[in-house]
């Protein structure tokens, strides 16, 4: 069962990186400034686990601030500042220079997707374009569906899952869904540890 999970997960990550890894493709706009709240739900039928997290995101397109109950992560344009929040609410920021994937990987709301889209439902009061992907494998199926804000290119909802034929169940499914979003200019102080 563990080996099946590894094989399916490997195919899943390959599919996702191929689909969203094309820079310059898709509708994502680099300079969109917003404040939003997303809920992430990760489930596994194999382990019977279900984890839920809420993210508050502030971004001006390049810089961003992500806040959860567990941590605060700020990218100020050159350094990543991270503070893990202890049970008593305390914590200190650690900072380091970052580039490439270390900058873009945390940006779950920013995906450049290649392919055809169709009109999707409203998410957080916004019209969307929806993209669907599926890859069949001998041992299972990998699927992904993305709802992108039709005007701004911000990812408002995604569902990514890996199904294993060997165990006849969804090995993992992760959903991000925007609960609310406001497109607005942000003060530079948002991207500092002093905010």
JOJOWO-V406911 format. One record per residue. N is the residue number from 1. RES is the residue in one letter. SS is DSSP state (~ for helix, > for strand, _ for the rest). Layout:
BEGIN
n:N res:RES ss:SS
n:N res:RES ss:SS
END
This chain:
BEGIN
n:1 res:X ss:_
n:2 res:X ss:~
n:3 res:X ss:~
n:4 res:X ss:~
n:5 res:X ss:~
n:6 res:X ss:~
n:7 res:X ss:~
n:8 res:X ss:~
n:9 res:X ss:~
n:10 res:X ss:~
n:11 res:X ss:~
n:12 res:X ss:~
n:13 res:X ss:~
n:14 res:X ss:~
n:15 res:X ss:~
n:16 res:X ss:~
n:17 res:X ss:~
n:18 res:X ss:~
n:19 res:X ss:~
n:20 res:X ss:~
n:21 res:X ss:_
n:22 res:X ss:_
n:23 res:X ss:_
n:24 res:X ss:_
n:25 res:X ss:_
n:26 res:X ss:_
n:27 res:X ss:_
n:28 res:X ss:_
n:29 res:X ss:_
n:30 res:X ss:_
n:31 res:X ss:_
n:32 res:X ss:_
n:33 res:X ss:_
n:34 res:X ss:>
n:35 res:X ss:>
n:36 res:X ss:>
n:37 res:X ss:>
n:38 res:X ss:>
n:39 res:X ss:>
n:40 res:X ss:>
n:41 res:X ss:>
n:42 res:X ss:>
n:43 res:X ss:>
n:44 res:X ss:>
n:45 res:X ss:_
n:46 res:X ss:_
n:47 res:X ss:_
n:48 res:X ss:_
n:49 res:X ss:>
n:50 res:X ss:>
n:51 res:X ss:>
n:52 res:X ss:>
n:53 res:X ss:>
n:54 res:X ss:>
n:55 res:X ss:>
n:56 res:X ss:>
n:57 res:X ss:>
n:58 res:X ss:>
n:59 res:X ss:>
n:60 res:X ss:_
n:61 res:X ss:_
n:62 res:X ss:_
n:63 res:X ss:_
n:64 res:X ss:>
n:65 res:X ss:>
n:66 res:X ss:>
n:67 res:X ss:>
n:68 res:X ss:_
n:69 res:X ss:_
n:70 res:X ss:_
n:71 res:X ss:>
n:72 res:X ss:>
n:73 res:X ss:>
n:74 res:X ss:>
n:75 res:X ss:>
n:76 res:X ss:_
n:77 res:X ss:_
n:78 res:X ss:_
n:79 res:X ss:>
n:80 res:X ss:>
n:81 res:X ss:>
n:82 res:X ss:>
n:83 res:X ss:>
n:84 res:X ss:>
n:85 res:X ss:_
n:86 res:X ss:_
n:87 res:X ss:_
n:88 res:X ss:_
n:89 res:X ss:_
n:90 res:X ss:_
n:91 res:X ss:_
n:92 res:X ss:_
n:93 res:X ss:>
n:94 res:X ss:>
n:95 res:X ss:>
n:96 res:X ss:>
n:97 res:X ss:>
n:98 res:X ss:_
n:99 res:X ss:_
n:100 res:X ss:_
n:101 res:X ss:~
n:102 res:X ss:~
n:103 res:X ss:~
n:104 res:X ss:~
n:105 res:X ss:_
n:106 res:X ss:_
n:107 res:X ss:_
n:108 res:X ss:_
n:109 res:X ss:_
n:110 res:X ss:_
n:111 res:X ss:_
n:112 res:X ss:_
n:113 res:X ss:_
n:114 res:X ss:_
n:115 res:X ss:_
n:116 res:X ss:_
n:117 res:X ss:_
n:118 res:X ss:>
n:119 res:X ss:>
n:120 res:X ss:>
n:121 res:X ss:>
n:122 res:X ss:>
n:123 res:X ss:>
n:124 res:X ss:_
n:125 res:X ss:_
n:126 res:X ss:>
n:127 res:X ss:>
n:128 res:X ss:>
n:129 res:X ss:>
n:130 res:X ss:>
n:131 res:X ss:>
n:132 res:X ss:>
n:133 res:X ss:>
n:134 res:X ss:>
n:135 res:X ss:>
n:136 res:X ss:>
n:137 res:X ss:>
n:138 res:X ss:_
n:139 res:X ss:_
n:140 res:X ss:>
n:141 res:X ss:>
n:142 res:X ss:>
n:143 res:X ss:>
n:144 res:X ss:>
n:145 res:X ss:>
n:146 res:X ss:>
n:147 res:X ss:>
n:148 res:X ss:>
n:149 res:X ss:>
n:150 res:X ss:_
n:151 res:X ss:_
n:152 res:X ss:_
n:153 res:X ss:_
n:154 res:X ss:_
n:155 res:X ss:>
n:156 res:X ss:>
n:157 res:X ss:>
n:158 res:X ss:>
n:159 res:X ss:>
n:160 res:X ss:>
n:161 res:X ss:>
n:162 res:X ss:>
n:163 res:X ss:>
n:164 res:X ss:>
n:165 res:X ss:_
n:166 res:X ss:_
n:167 res:X ss:_
n:168 res:X ss:_
n:169 res:X ss:>
n:170 res:X ss:>
n:171 res:X ss:>
n:172 res:X ss:>
n:173 res:X ss:>
n:174 res:X ss:>
n:175 res:X ss:>
n:176 res:X ss:>
n:177 res:X ss:>
n:178 res:X ss:>
n:179 res:X ss:>
n:180 res:X ss:>
n:181 res:X ss:>
n:182 res:X ss:>
n:183 res:X ss:>
n:184 res:X ss:_
n:185 res:X ss:_
n:186 res:X ss:_
n:187 res:X ss:_
n:188 res:X ss:~
n:189 res:X ss:~
n:190 res:X ss:~
n:191 res:X ss:~
n:192 res:X ss:_
n:193 res:X ss:_
n:194 res:X ss:_
n:195 res:X ss:_
END
